[in-house]
Amino acid sequence: MKGIVKKLLIIPKQLVIKPLRAIKKLIFNDLRLVIRNYEEHDGELSTCAIAFFLLISFIPASLVIISLLSFFYKSGDMVTFYLNQLKLQLPSINIERLVAILDQIVYTKRYLAFIWIPFLFWWGSLVFDIFERVLEKAFRIGESRRYWKAKIRHFIIIGGISILALSFTIISNFIAIAKNSDIISFIERNMKTVPVLHDFIIAIGHIPFLLSSISTLAVNTLLFFTLYRFVPPKKLDNKSLFQGALFACFSYEVIKSLFSYYITEINDYSSIFGPLSTIVILMIWIWYTCFLFVIGAEMAWVFFENRTVSYELDFDSGE
């Protein structure tokens, strides 16, 4: 009887100690290795290179998306819709200042969207070129793909990820959209003949916002995992890639909340940069996103290395 009681007491203790040990190892061992690898692989240079090309591609990509949709809806409505979608992925920023400017550009120059698309794909392929170089370093890949083979692959990935990101972003953020008054009024103006949809959106608006955050985390993790999985010439195991992507995206959500609190409660960027505060915050956040992308890749390698060492130890002990 005493032996049974002792075993029952050991089980809860193990359930507590094992996660604590894993967290301790992650903080004091794995993160230390990640930072060391980040420095050895010129992570700062890679982060800045990705951020530079993403920043160049961001505004044209936004204008192309809004311009194409403005053929079906009012450009002002689409600017508001798109920027509110974007706001869910960014820290707390004042996007209203961008609405009027983008609306004017889209309304007068929207036919140029068809000219921008080829250039946008080319700039996007440059971003993926850097992605591939960064992941080759992080995953210890010695041989790169041939130039045009890599380019064609990048074009295909850009198209696939664009469709995937658009679909899952709309799905994952549907709850947050339902809570937004501008989006509700947009749907009411354009879908008056579908009263069931309006009632459905109102009902969804009462669902806790936490569910939207979790779904956003899941979508971002899937996006990072897709990049880690298909961009480099060689792959790690899927579990390591997923763990690295989850670590990067969870850190993304945590830092986004902390950064939002900082720029709203502690340091008001608008008092320093004035009308440019939104652009400055956007630039900073793009850099942080690129930094976490590189860190996530390095973390995936550390997980892969730990799993390989553990497997070898188990194999040796089995012999």
Buried (B, 14 or more C-beta within 10 A) or exposed (E): EEEEEEEEEEEEEEEEEEEEEEEEEBEEEBBEBBEEBBEEBBBEEBBEBBBBBBBBBBEBBBBBBBBBBBEEBBBBBBBBBBBBBBBBBBBBBBBEBBBEEBBEBBBEEBEBBEEBBEEBBEBBBBBBBBBBBBBBBBBEBEEBBEEEEBBEBBBEBBEEBBEBBEEBBEEBBBBBBBBBEBBBEBBEEEEEEEEEEBEEBEEBBEBEEEEBBEBBBBBBBBBBBBBBBEBBBEBBEEEBBBBBBBBBBBBBBEBBEEBBEBBBEEEEBBEEEEEEBBBBBBBBBBBBBBBBBBBBBBBBBBBBBBBEEEEEEEEEEEE
